[in-house]
Amino acid sequence: MELYLLETFLEVATERSFSRAAENLHRTQPAVSLAIQRLENELGESLLDRSGRDLLLTDAGRLVLDYARRFQNLERDLLNALAELRDKAAGRLIIGANESTALYLFEHIQQYRRRYPRVKVQVRRCLSSRIPAQLIDGDLELGVISYDPGDDRLLATVIYTDHLAFVVSPRHRFARRKSVSITELGMETFIAHSVVSPYREIVLKEFQRHKVPLNMDVEMPTIETIRRMVQRNEGVAFLPRMCVEQELRQRTLCEVQVRELASIQRPIRLVYPARRALSHAAQAFVELVAEARPR
């Protein structure tokens, strides 16, 4: 069996589309379809259910997908190992992060690139809740999350301590206030993130504890869209302060302390496997982050 057949299947299974897979692989759609048919013939199993509108994996397809991912990870490890044999500063660094946690990597990546300019750095956008599993499965070497993974198969280092900022438009009635009580927020419209996070649950419980309604009438898919809605005075929001620092400096948003939530911190953790050797590139990044931590 040729590895490119598994690579093609992995792309089709991931995208659930022959056309998108062909575009990603820089091949024609007929060539991709032919590769999948050839793989199915070699294995003697149907891997895709093509009867419906959407491509679905058969039981055999799910099994092959798992092995295809392992082959991809082994190929990546082989290429990294060979690159490191040729040059200790070469290789590839892949870090999993979501939209907000990626921001905490900027300074570290800047320093890392200056020290190891030949290492290719990829920050892969991932669901924060999936990062621990991806690290354990070998799909990622490093990840950045805002919660304790609670798994002895992973090591975690706090790289930054942030907090949730309650932000309002400069035109909002609270804009000139330094602080408010949570009891004053019962009539506010909150612009919420559509992806559930541990900090959303903390805020919900605090509102429930004080018997204050939390009106999340609008949910948006990204922090950027939430920022813009708040700037237009369509509502208020709790956002990681790092994500709104520029807007606060420019006074396009205002931060108001909610006294009952002032003690809630948001530690940002660099997470990596405890029982698997890291590549030279990943180990060098872990060491650089450790150097940058305040003593």
C-alpha positions as a printed NumPy array, in Angstrom:
array([[  0.   ,   0.   ,   0.   ],
       [  1.314,   3.438,  -0.919],
       [  1.273,   6.07 ,   1.795],
       [ -0.17 ,   8.73 ,  -0.496],
       [ -3.41 ,   6.712,  -0.638],
       [ -3.748,   6.999,   3.145],
       [ -2.838,  10.691,   2.993],
       [ -5.542,  11.253,   0.386],
       [ -8.104,   9.344,   2.44 ],
       [ -7.154,  11.324,   5.564],
       [ -7.77 ,  14.603,   3.735],
       [-11.135,  13.429,   2.313],
       [-12.249,  12.086,   5.72 ],
       [-11.214,  15.3  ,   7.467],
       [-12.866,  17.632,   4.939],
       [-15.859,  15.318,   4.248],
       [-15.557,  16.527,   0.672],
       [-13.717,  15.278,  -2.426],
       [-13.527,  18.768,  -3.919],
       [-12.054,  20.437,  -0.818],
       [ -9.615,  17.557,  -0.352],
       [ -8.515,  17.888,  -3.978],
       [ -7.977,  21.619,  -3.515],
       [ -5.908,  21.087,  -0.35 ],
       [ -3.818,  18.387,  -2.031],
       [ -3.399,  20.41 ,  -5.244],
       [ -4.843,  17.555,  -7.285],
       [ -7.883,  17.098,  -9.466],
       [-11.104,  15.729,  -7.97 ],
       [-11.111,  12.681, -10.315],
       [ -7.556,  11.853,  -9.194],
       [ -8.647,  12.001,  -5.532],
       [-11.719,   9.829,  -6.225],
       [ -9.537,   7.307,  -8.059],
       [ -7.089,   7.169,  -5.141],
       [ -9.917,   6.426,  -2.683],
       [-11.301,   3.7  ,  -4.963],
       [ -7.841,   2.174,  -5.246],
       [ -7.421,   2.183,  -1.457],
       [-10.843,   0.561,  -0.997],
       [ -9.936,  -2.109,  -3.557],
       [ -6.622,  -2.842,  -1.86 ],
       [ -8.268,  -3.144,   1.56 ],
       [-11.359,  -4.939,   0.295],
       [-13.602,  -2.613,   2.293],
       [-15.864,   0.353,   1.563],
       [-14.522,   3.281,   3.564],
       [-17.059,   5.971,   2.672],
       [-20.846,   5.949,   2.598],
       [-21.699,   7.949,  -0.515],
       [-25.458,   7.289,  -0.459],
       [-26.456,  10.513,   1.291],
       [-25.867,  14.172,   0.679],
       [-22.836,  14.226,   2.992],
       [-19.88 ,  11.856,   2.997],
       [-19.967,   9.557,   6.016],
       [-17.336,   7.129,   7.23 ],
       [-18.173,   3.45 ,   7.466],
       [-16.941,   1.405,  10.433],
       [-13.962,   0.348,   8.323],
       [-13.44 ,   3.989,   7.321],
       [-13.228,   5.105,  10.943],
       [-10.678,   2.372,  11.658],
       [ -8.558,   3.314,   8.637],
       [ -8.791,   7.009,   9.581],
       [ -7.303,   6.24 ,  12.995],
       [ -4.36 ,   4.409,  11.396],
       [ -3.938,   7.099,   8.74 ],
       [ -3.492,   9.677,  11.497],
       [ -0.901,   7.458,  13.163],
       [  0.997,   7.137,   9.89 ],
       [  0.884,  10.916,   9.468],
       [  2.257,  11.41 ,  12.982],
       [  5.008,   8.836,  12.376],
       [  5.941,  10.547,   9.12 ],
       [  6.135,  13.905,  10.901],
       [  8.275,  12.389,  13.668],
       [ 10.594,  10.821,  11.08 ],
       [ 11.049,  14.086,   9.192],
       [ 11.675,  15.98 ,  12.432],
       [ 14.197,  13.388,  13.593],
       [ 16.085,  13.517,  10.294],
       [ 16.091,  17.317,  10.332],
       [ 17.444,  17.324,  13.868],
       [ 20.235,  14.943,  12.864],
       [ 21.308,  17.387,  10.169],
       [ 20.901,  20.523,  12.249],
       [ 19.896,  20.745,  15.901],
       [ 18.098,  24.029,  15.231],
       [ 15.943,  22.641,  12.405],
       [ 12.571,  20.913,  12.451],
       [  8.938,  21.874,  12.937],
       [  7.077,  23.121,  15.993],
       [  3.297,  22.614,  16.113],
       [  1.322,  24.196,  18.958],
       [ -2.418,  23.796,  19.429],
       [ -4.35 ,  26.856,  20.622],
       [ -7.745,  28.443,  20.225],
       [ -8.569,  31.964,  19.098],
       [ -7.817,  33.618,  22.427],
       [ -4.998,  31.491,  23.867],
       [ -2.918,  31.963,  20.691],
       [ -2.441,  35.605,  21.738],
       [ -0.393,  34.574,  24.772],
       [  2.191,  32.961,  22.497],
       [  3.237,  36.09 ,  20.575],
       [  6.204,  37.139,  22.702],
       [  7.426,  33.559,  23.17 ],
       [  7.259,  32.821,  19.444],
       [  9.07 ,  36.07 ,  18.679],
       [ 11.94 ,  35.092,  20.99 ],
       [ 11.911,  31.52 ,  19.719],
       [ 12.17 ,  32.606,  16.068],
       [ 15.144,  34.824,  16.889],
       [ 16.908,  31.939,  18.59 ],
       [ 15.899,  29.203,  16.124],
       [ 15.183,  30.918,  12.804],
       [ 15.266,  27.663,  10.826],
       [ 12.491,  25.976,  12.793],
       [  9.093,  26.184,  11.093],
       [  6.421,  27.255,  13.601],
       [  2.752,  26.397,  13.152],
       [  0.075,  27.444,  15.634],
       [ -2.822,  25.172,  14.791],
       [ -6.311,  26.404,  15.672],
       [ -7.978,  23.785,  17.876],
       [-10.94 ,  23.505,  20.19 ],
       [ -9.515,  24.07 ,  23.656],
       [-11.491,  21.132,  25.045],
       [ -9.856,  18.788,  22.503],
       [ -6.236,  19.838,  23.008],
       [ -5.433,  17.416,  25.902],
       [ -6.7  ,  14.448,  23.865],
       [ -4.766,  15.594,  20.793],
       [ -1.581,  15.801,  22.878],
       [ -2.098,  12.317,  24.284],
       [ -2.883,  10.903,  20.82 ],
       [  0.252,  12.482,  19.377],
       [ -1.526,  14.878,  17.012],
       [  0.125,  17.798,  18.843],
       [  3.355,  18.157,  20.782],
       [  2.422,  21.312,  22.679],
       [ -0.852,  23.023,  23.499],
       [ -2.03 ,  26.187,  25.207],
       [ -5.178,  26.075,  27.344],
       [ -6.817,  28.207,  30.023],
       [ -7.711,  25.395,  32.443],
       [ -6.009,  22.604,  34.389],
       [ -6.138,  19.463,  32.193],
       [ -6.289,  17.257,  35.284],
       [ -4.51 ,  14.347,  33.582],
       [ -1.291,  12.78 ,  34.896],
       [ -0.296,  11.967,  31.309],
       [  0.235,  15.691,  30.736],
       [  2.543,  18.317,  32.207],
       [  1.45 ,  21.951,  32.457],
       [  3.335,  25.208,  32.986],
       [  1.577,  28.529,  33.65 ],
       [  2.913,  31.028,  31.107],
       [  0.589,  33.963,  31.867],
       [ -2.099,  34.896,  34.375],
       [ -4.954,  36.878,  32.889],
       [ -8.44 ,  37.744,  34.088],
       [-11.889,  38.133,  32.586],
       [-12.578,  41.762,  31.781],
       [-16.124,  43.089,  31.887],
       [-16.18 ,  45.434,  28.885],
       [-18.708,  47.994,  27.707],
       [-18.978,  50.579,  24.956],
       [-17.752,  54.123,  25.74 ],
       [-21.41 ,  55.112,  25.223],
       [-22.682,  52.67 ,  27.833],
       [-24.105,  53.941,  31.128],
       [-21.325,  52.138,  33.048],
       [-18.474,  53.513,  30.925],
       [-17.477,  56.178,  33.489],
       [-17.746,  53.813,  36.435],
       [-14.666,  52.124,  37.922],
       [-16.686,  49.265,  39.367],
       [-20.211,  47.88 ,  39.61 ],
       [-21.937,  45.227,  41.66 ],
       [-23.134,  42.046,  39.99 ],
       [-26.63 ,  42.969,  41.182],
       [-26.598,  45.904,  38.733],
       [-26.165,  43.618,  35.702],
       [-29.542,  41.884,  35.689],
       [-30.941,  44.14 ,  32.946],
       [-27.892,  44.012,  30.674],
       [-27.717,  42.148,  27.369],
       [-24.593,  39.974,  27.295],
       [-22.838,  39.093,  24.058],
       [-21.595,  35.56 ,  24.702],
       [-19.146,  33.281,  22.91 ],
       [-20.859,  30.317,  21.268],
       [-18.056,  27.986,  22.44 ],
       [-18.591,  26.943,  26.057],
       [-15.589,  27.438,  28.374],
       [-14.893,  26.745,  32.068],
       [-14.941,  30.504,  32.756],
       [-18.401,  30.848,  31.294],
       [-19.541,  28.282,  33.848],
       [-17.83 ,  30.209,  36.665],
       [-19.604,  33.418,  35.648],
       [-22.958,  31.595,  35.343],
       [-22.612,  30.111,  38.834],
       [-21.705,  33.492,  40.33 ],
       [-24.791,  35.114,  38.794],
       [-26.926,  32.216,  40.057],
       [-25.396,  32.493,  43.527],
       [-26.41 ,  36.169,  43.69 ],
       [-29.805,  35.389,  42.111],
       [-29.117,  37.79 ,  39.227],
       [-30.381,  36.903,  35.733],
       [-27.666,  36.566,  33.073],
       [-29.276,  37.545,  29.785],
       [-27.158,  35.957,  27.044],
       [-29.484,  37.   ,  24.25 ],
       [-26.733,  37.071,  21.603],
       [-24.049,  34.467,  20.941],
       [-21.225,  35.081,  18.472],
       [-18.64 ,  32.641,  17.041],
       [-15.466,  34.712,  17.58 ],
       [-14.003,  37.167,  20.057],
       [-13.601,  39.692,  17.241],
       [-17.352,  39.726,  16.537],
       [-18.108,  40.041,  20.257],
       [-15.746,  43.028,  20.519],
       [-17.435,  44.754,  17.607],
       [-20.933,  44.186,  18.979],
       [-19.9  ,  45.667,  22.334],
       [-18.188,  48.635,  20.638],
       [-21.5  ,  49.357,  18.883],
       [-23.241,  49.299,  22.282],
       [-25.354,  46.286,  21.348],
       [-24.521,  44.661,  24.651],
       [-21.77 ,  43.982,  27.2  ],
       [-19.356,  41.067,  27.541],
       [-16.801,  39.219,  29.633],
       [-13.638,  38.723,  27.588],
       [-10.028,  37.756,  28.38 ],
       [ -8.26 ,  41.044,  29.062],
       [ -5.386,  40.158,  26.744],
       [ -7.911,  40.051,  23.887],
       [ -9.084,  43.629,  24.463],
       [ -5.896,  45.41 ,  25.583],
       [ -5.583,  47.407,  22.358],
       [ -9.241,  48.496,  22.439],
       [ -8.897,  49.563,  26.068],
       [ -5.804,  51.648,  25.239],
       [ -7.619,  53.249,  22.312],
       [-10.739,  53.83 ,  24.432],
       [-12.968,  52.029,  21.952],
       [-13.911,  49.761,  24.879],
       [-14.058,  50.431,  28.613],
       [-13.312,  47.929,  31.374],
       [-15.45 ,  48.076,  34.498],
       [-14.65 ,  45.904,  37.49 ],
       [-17.44 ,  43.632,  38.714],
       [-16.65 ,  43.483,  42.395],
       [-17.955,  39.951,  42.992],
       [-15.848,  38.598,  40.074],
       [-12.667,  40.596,  40.667],
       [-10.766,  37.673,  42.197],
       [-11.289,  35.291,  39.256],
       [ -7.964,  34.709,  37.542],
       [ -7.359,  32.989,  34.212],
       [ -4.043,  31.088,  34.249],
       [ -2.817,  30.241,  30.748],
       [ -0.961,  26.918,  30.6  ],
       [  1.509,  25.427,  28.159],
       [  0.697,  21.707,  28.137],
       [  2.704,  18.769,  26.78 ],
       [  2.937,  14.968,  27.182],
       [  4.566,  13.683,  30.358],
       [  5.544,  10.221,  29.103],
       [  6.67 ,  10.887,  25.553],
       [  9.955,  12.451,  24.531],
       [  9.532,  15.86 ,  22.912],
       [ 11.233,  16.771,  19.661],
       [ 14.219,  19.086,  19.917],
       [ 12.08 ,  21.94 ,  18.577],
       [  9.353,  21.412,  21.192],
       [ 11.831,  20.887,  24.048],
       [ 13.608,  24.107,  23.091],
       [ 10.288,  25.988,  23.236],
       [  9.469,  24.554,  26.681],
       [ 12.895,  25.625,  27.941],
       [ 12.52 ,  29.118,  26.459],
       [  9.151,  29.543,  28.196],
       [ 10.678,  28.367,  31.495],
       [ 13.444,  30.973,  31.139],
       [ 10.85 ,  33.712,  30.6  ],
       [  8.855,  32.896,  33.742],
       [  9.377,  35.334,  36.621],
       [ 11.48 ,  33.861,  39.418]])
